[in-house]
Amino acid sequence: MYIPPDFGTVTPYFFVADAEAFVHFLIQGLGGTETLRSLRPDGKIANAQIRLGTSTVMVSESSAKYPPMPSSFYLYVADADQSMQKALTHGATIEMEVQDMPYGDRQGGVRDTHGNIWWISQRLVHAPYSE
C-alpha cells in the first residue's frame, strides 16, 4: 500500500460552505499551511490540502451531493493557551476553556464558524495515555 508523503492512513476531508473562508481559518486560526489547491469550473475550491503539524486535511466546497458536515477533531499543539487565543482571534468560539486535564494534557475546545469542534491539546507528559 502506498500513502503519499504527509498523509496518514486516515485523512480528514471537510465539505463546507465557503471553503475559502474555512481554508483561511485553518491557516490563520490553527497555523496550517496550504500545500495544494484545485478549483472547480465555477471558481470554488474542488480540493485544497492543508498541512496541520504532521497531518494533512482536505477541503472542498460543499454541494447538493456533498452537503456541509461538521465534525470534531483532537489537535495537538505546542502551546494550548496560545493556540486557543489564535483560533478565537480568527472567529472560533469557546467550547471549553483551557485547563490541565487528569490524563496529562492541557486542553481547551473551540467551535469554528463552520460548526467543527477542535479540541486543542498540549501534551504535558512524555508518556502514552493510560487508564
ROVOMI-987769 format. One record per residue (C-alpha): x, y, z. Coordinates in steps of 0.05 Angstrom, whole numbers, padded with zeros to 5 digits, always signed. Last residue first. Layout:
BEGIN
XYZ...
END
This chain:
BEGIN
-00124+00082+00646-00062+00103+00607-00045+00154+00554+00026+00147+00528+00083+00184+00562+00121+00248+00553+00076+00289+00599+00044+00356+00586+00012+00340+00519-00017+00405+00492-00088+00397+00466-00135+00438+00424-00201+00400+00419-00228+00429+00354-00303+00427+00343-00329+00438+00272-00391+00482+00262-00367+00521+00201-00352+00583+00243-00302+00543+00284-00320+00513+00351-00266+00516+00404-00240+00469+00458-00189+00471+00512-00133+00425+00534-00071+00418+00576-00059+00343+00572-00036+00292+00623-00097+00249+00632-00123+00289+00692-00133+00351+00648-00099+00418+00657-00145+00473+00632-00160+00513+00570-00232+00539+00570-00284+00494+00537-00329+00504+00476-00304+00574+00463-00319+00608+00396-00276+00609+00334-00271+00671+00291-00197+00683+00277-00179+00714+00344-00211+00654+00378-00165+00606+00340-00103+00648+00358-00124+00651+00431-00134+00576+00433-00065+00564+00401-00031+00609+00453-00064+00573+00511-00052+00504+00482+00022+00514+00469+00059+00461+00427-00004+00436+00393-00041+00370+00386-00109+00376+00351-00166+00330+00370-00221+00337+00318-00296+00342+00317-00343+00341+00257-00385+00387+00214-00419+00361+00151-00434+00411+00096-00471+00379+00038-00439+00332-00012-00489+00318-00068-00522+00386-00062-00453+00418-00058-00400+00433-00006-00336+00469-00025-00278+00422-00014-00225+00415+00040-00171+00363+00052-00131+00352+00115-00057+00338+00122-00024+00317+00187+00044+00326+00219+00031+00398+00241-00031+00420+00205-00018+00415+00130-00076+00439+00086-00096+00407+00021-00148+00443-00020-00196+00407-00066-00252+00430-00111-00249+00501-00084-00297+00548-00119-00280+00581-00186-00344+00558-00222-00302+00509-00263-00279+00476-00198-00213+00496-00168-00151+00458-00147-00108+00475-00088-00045+00445-00058+00002+00454+00001-00035+00504+00044+00000+00513+00111-00037+00508+00178-00029+00551+00239-00097+00539+00270-00131+00607+00263-00092+00636+00204-00083+00573+00161-00143+00531+00181-00185+00594+00187-00166+00617+00116-00182+00547+00089-00251+00554+00122-00262+00622+00090-00245+00594+00021-00289+00533+00033-00350+00577+00038-00400+00522+00053-00361+00462+00078-00342+00391+00058-00282+00372+00100-00238+00312+00088-00199+00282+00146-00143+00236+00125-00138+00165+00152-00077+00123+00134-00037+00186+00143-00015+00238+00092+00049+00279+00091+00080+00236+00036+00030+00197-00006+00006+00130+00021+00026+00068-00019+00000+00000+00000
END
